Amino acid sequence: MKRLFVLGAMAPWLLSACGSDGKSSGTDDGGVGSDGSGQSAGGAATLGTGGLGPKQTAAGGSTSAGGSTSAGGSTGSGSGGQSTSGGRTGSGGRATGSTGGSTGSGGQASTGGQTGAGGSTSTQFTTLPYRGVGLAGAEFGANTDGTFNGNNLGAIPGDYYYPDKDWQDTGTYPGGYGKDAFPFFRGRGMNIFRLPFRWERLQRTLNADFNATEYADLQGTVRDMEAAGAFVLLDVHNYARYASASEIKSGKGADTVGSGAVPNAAFADLWRRLAEQYKDDQNVLFGLMNEPYGLDDGSQWLNAANAAIAAIRATGAKNLILIGGNEYEDAKTWPDVSDVLKGITDPGNNYAFEVHVYPDTDSNGSGDACPDTTSGSKQLQPFTDWARSHKVKGFLGEFSAGIDINADGKCMTAIDDELSHLEKNSDVYIGWTYWAGGPGFGPDNPMEDSVINKKNSAAMDVLVKHLK
């Protein structure tokens, strides 16, 4: 279960990099996702019938009509600064992040389509084809209930940022975050970056055109991630909620998707517009919604997801779609709260279900102690059995080895166990993303410690083991 955290003021080092107004950047209910095994020779994976997942094509080949498979989901809304705070802390806290992916030759070239994303090549592993890290920042300054810090959308820089386009600190990250961090993660073998953002900032009014400035930041970051040779997972980080301008101003919080205020047609409109932009770019994956929770019943999210999928496919888009489960995408309770999602209908037959699993004491990504080193695999097992019985695929979108570089060593053993579970069940899983990296987390974050010092943290060492 996710928790809501409001973090304190930004540390001085963060102010100089992200803005001078001293505002905090955001807490997050985030989490982490991960897994990995053998590297492919460079062909792109295709998705079989029934959403049953990837199989290798010839080197240099492109995906079949099934599209490419992939990618994780991160969670977390947030206010706050560098201070961390537990429960799947993500943006703005000291949450950690990382994951893997494969490098190689051949693979699936991105054509950019309407996005104009440059023609870089991203490749996949033979099994668990997508392995990488969530890179937080654009979801900062907002909370799981749809309230925003300061009762406004926030400003760049200061309240939130896109990890590449808005972070140009030439001290900690020479040349800017993207030029420093993207190649580092790719060099470790990761091949996918999960990019969380808030719906309300991109689409200021339901059913309206995208805000031009926000879209330019989103698209610029997508292009730079692709130029680094990575797949990009778009992550609508909204917990199945949307807050209108008046609700943000009043601090009331958001309405749920599928309610009268946010009908399924409005959610479908968001994804229709995104699909129109990225339908010709199979390096971009669609994460429908981060961690839906608190809906009336399981069918409310099922109906919303099916509406969005139908809108995506109506554009002609064949991109892989990731669908989170009810109640924070919890794997251990999936058969109870998300069984209704066996009713997902995808005309393109190119989808997977996303789960989040944390092995720490409270199973929510809030701490640095992991007394049960097999907690992650135990939590995954109910979903693994469910997915196999329904012949569908899964993706571990969030997991972590604590929130700090000084986390208990048992947490490293725990994520090793968790990733090994994915590898042993590669007939079910298509990959993972660790939650999370991003410059706003600061130097004690296991991913950012690795980037800044160009030396693997303990958590990164475990991930690299699963990137071979």
N, C-alpha and C positions, 0 to 999 in steps of 0.2 A: 504494500500500500504506500502511496505517496504521502508526503507530508508537506505542508506549506511553511516556507521559511522566508523571513524578511531579514536581509543582511545589513550590516552596518556600513559606515562610511568607507569609501575607497582608500586604500593605502596610498601613500605619496607616490610610490613608483608607478602605480596604475594611473594616477591623475595625469602625470606628464605624458603618458603614452596615449591615453584614451580621451583626454579632454581636460579643460581647466575649471569646469564648473563644480567639481567636487561631488557630483551626484553619483550614487551607487549604480552598479551595472546590473545586478539582478540575481535573485535566487532561482533555484530550479528544482523541480521534482525529478530531475533527470536521472538517468541511470546509465548503464553501459551495456554493450553487447559485444560478443566475441566468439570466435572459433576459427579453426583453420586446419587444413592439411594440404597435401601435395600440390605442387605447382604445375600448371599446364604449359604446354609448349607454345602457347600463344593464341590458340583458337578461341573463339567466343562461344559461350555456352548457349544452348537453346533450351526452351522450355517445352516439355512434352505435353501430351494431352492430359486433361484433367488437372492442370496446374501441378503436375507431378514432378516437375523440376528439370534441372539442367543435365545435358549430356554434351560431351565434347564434340566440336566440329573440327575439321581439318585446320592445320595451322594457317593463320591469316584469313580464315573464313569469317563471314559475318553471321549474325544470328538468323535463325529461320523465322518463319512467320510467327512463331511463338514469342519472339522477342528475347531479350536477355533477362536473366534472373538476378535477384539480388537482395538486398540491402537492409540495413537496420533502421531503427527509429530511436530518436533520443527523446528524453523527456525533459521537462523542467521549465518552469516559468520563473521569472525571477526578478527580484529586486535585490539590491545589496551591493556590497563591494567585495573586497578580497576575502573578507571573513568567510569561513566555510560554515556550512551547517548541514547537517546530516541529510536525512532522508532524500536520497537520490538528489542530492544537491547538484545543481548543474550550473547554469549560467550564473555568474557572479559569485559563486561560492568557490570552494577549493575542490570541486569535483574533479575527478580524473578522467582521462580518456585516451583510448588508442585502439588500434586494431590493424588487421592485416589485409593484404591483398596481394595479388601477384603482379610481377612485372613481366616482361617478355616481349616477344615479337609477334607480329600478326595481330590477331584479335579483331576487335570490333571497332572500326574507325568511326569517329563521330563526324557527322556531316554538318552539324550545327543547325540545320533546318532553318526555321524562322528565327532561331536564337542567334545564328551566325557564329556558333561556338566552333572555333577553329580547326577541325581536322586532326586533332591529336588522337593517338591510339591508346585504348585501354584494354588490358588483357585479364584473363581469369585463370584461377586454379582449376585443375581437372575435377576435384571435388571441393565442396564448400567454396564455390567460385568467387564469392565476395567476402573480403576480409579487410576491415579498416577501422576508422575512428570517427566519432562525432566531433565536429568542431563548432563549439558553441559561441554565442555572442549576440546574434540577431534576435534571439528570443528573450534576452535579458530585460529586466525592468517590468516584467509582468508576472502574475501569479497564477496558480492552477485554477482559481475560481474566476479568473477573468478580470480581476482588479489590476490596475497599473500604478506603479510608483508615481506619486505626485499627481494622481488623477489626470494624467495626460499620456499620450503615446510615447513620450520621451523624445530625446534628441540625440543625434549623432554628431560628434562624439560625446560621451558622458554617461548616457543612460543605456545605450546598446550600440552594437556595431556589427558589421559583417567582417568576419575574421581576416579577410584579405583586403577588401577595398577601403576599409576605414581604419586600418591599424598600420600606421606607417612609422612605428617606433624604430629608429635606426640604431638604437643602442642595444636593447635587449634582443631585438630581432633585426639584424642588419639587412637593410634594403626593404624592410617591411615584413609582416608576418608571412604572407604567402610565399614570397621568394625564399624565406628562410625555412619555414616549417613544412610546406608542401613537399619539397624535395627530400627533406629528412624522413618524413613518414613513408614516402614512396621508396626511398632507399632501404628502409627496413623491410619492405615487401608488401606494404599495404596498397590496396588498389581501389578503395572506395572511401569517400568522405561523406559523412552525413551532415546535412546543412539545415539546422533548425531555424525557423523564422515564425513571426506572428502574423496570422491572417489579418487582423485589424489594421496593421501597418501597411500591408500590401494592398488591401482593398478596403478603403476607408468607409465605404458604404456598401451594404450588400447589393449584389447584382450590378455594381458600377465598374467602370474601367479601373485598372490598376493605377495606383499612384506612381507617377513617372519616375520620381526620384528613388523611391523604394525599389521599384522594379529594376532600375539601372544598377543599383547596388547588388541586388540578388543576382541579376544576370551577369554582371561583371565578375562576381565571385565564382559563379558556375563556370564561366569561360576560363578563368585562371586555374581552377581545380582540374578542368579537363586538359588544359595545356600542360599540366604537370603529369598527365597520363593517367588520371584517376576517373572512375565513375563517380557520379554525384547523386546522392539520395536526397531529394527534396522532402523536408520534414515539416509539415504544418503542425506547429507545436502549441496546440490550443486545447487539448483535453476535451474535445467535442463541445466546444463553447465558442461564442462570439459575443463581444461587447460592443454595443453601439456607442456613438460619440457621446450621447447623453449619459449612458451608463458608466462610461469611463470617467466623465467629468464628475459625476455624483459619487463615484466609488462604490456603486451598487453591486458590481460584479456582472457576469455574463449570463446569457441564456444558452440553453443546450441546443445542439443541433437536433432537428426533428421536432422542435417546439413551434408554437405559433409565431414567435418572434424571429426564429431562425429556421425556416422550413427547409426540408431536404432539397428543394429546388435551388435555394441559395447556396448550399454546400456544393451541389452539382455545378452551379454556375462558376464557382471558384475553380473547380477542377477542369471544367471545360476550357476556361481561359488559359490555365497553365498548360493543359494538353495541347492547345493550339500553338503555343509557343515552343513546345519541346517534342512534338510528335515525330519530327524528323531526326531526332537525336537520341538514339538508343543507349547512349552513355548516361542518360539522365533517367533515374528511377523515381517512382511516385510513391511516397509514404503518405497515405490518405490522412491520417490523424494520429498525433501522439497521445497515447494513454487515455482513451475515453473512460469516463467514470461517472457514477452517480446518475445514470439515465434511468428512465422509468422502468424499463425492462430490457432484456437482451435484444428484443426485436427492434427497439428504437434505433440502436446503432446498426443493426443489420440492414434496415431499410435505408438509412442514410448512406451507408457504404455502397449498397447496390445502386442507389441513385447516382452517386459520384462515378462509379465504375461505368455505368451506362453512358454518362455524359462524356467520359474520357474516350471510350471506344467509338462513340458517334463521330468524333473528330478524325477517326482513322488512326489514332495513336495505338501503337503496339507495345509501348513501354511496359516494363515489369511494374506491377502494382503490389505494394505491401499493405496488409490490412491488420491493424492492431486489434486486440481483444478487449472485451469489457473489463472494467475494474483494473485499470492500469496495465493491461496486457500481461497479467500475472500467469505464469506457466503452470504453477501448481494447482490453481483453482480453475484453469481453463475448461475442463470437462463439465464443471458445474455452472459457471457464469457465461461461458462463451460457446457452448455447444450449438447454440442457435446459428452460429456463423457457418455451419455446414450448409446453410441456405444461401451462401454467396453465389452470385451468378456473374460470370465474366465472359462476355461474348468472345473475347480475345484469348481466353484460356491461358493467361500469363500472369499469375499472381502467387503470392505466398502469404502466410500469416506470421505476424511479428510478435515475439514474446520478450519480456524483460525479466531478468533473474539476477538477484544480488545475494552473495553468500555471506554477508556480514551478520552480526548478531540479530538484528531486527529484520533481516531480509529485505531491506529497502534502500541500501546504498548510503546509509547515514553515518557509518562509523568505520573505524580502523581495526576492529577485532572480528576475527572469523573463527570461532571456537570449533565449528564443525567443518572440516576441510572437504567434506563431500556434500555440503548443503546445496551447492549449485546443481549438481547432477541429480540430486534427489528432487529438487524443485522442478527440474526440466522433465523428469520422467512422465508425469501425467500428460503433459502436452505431447511429448514424443509418441506415447501410445495412442493418443487421440488422433494425431495427424496421420500416423501410419494406418490406423484402422479406416480413416476416411480418404486415404490416398491423396493427401495434400502435402504441401511443403511448408517448412517453417524457417524463420530467420531470427536469430538472437540479436535483438536491436540494442540492448543495454545490459551491461554488467560492469563490475569494477573490482579492483583489489584494494579497497579502502579509498579514502579521499585525500591521502597525504603520502608523501614519500617515506614517512616513518611508520607506515601501517604495519600491523602484525605480520610477521613472515608467513603465518598460516593462511593469510589472505592470498598470497602468491600460490600456495599449494591448492587453494580452493578454486582459483580461476583456471589453473592448469587442469584440475579435475573437470571443471565445467566445459572447457574447450575439448577435452578428450572425449567427453560425452557426445559432443557434436560430431566428432570424427568417427566415433564408433557407430553413429547413427546417420551417416551421410546419405542414406537413402531418403531421409526426412529433411535434413537441413541443407540450406544453400549458402549459409555464411553467417557473419557476425560483424558488429561494430561495437567497440569499447566506448563507454561514456566516461569522460570525454576529455578532449583537449580544447585549446583555445587560449589566446593570450590573456584574457581577463581573469583566468584562474590563478595566475601567479606562479612563481618559481617552485613552490612546494607541491604543485600538482605533478603526479607521476609522468604524465605525457610532456608537460612543459619543461620539467626538470631535464628530461631527455633531450628536448629540442635545444634548450638554452646551452646546456653543457656538452652537447654532441656526444653523450655517453648514456647508455641505457640505464634507466632506473630499474629497480627490481621487478616492477610490473611490466615494463617494456621487455625485459629479458624473457619473461614468460610468454608474452605475445609473439616475440620473434621466434621462439621455439615452435609456435604453431603457424608460422608463415613460411615454412619450408616444404 
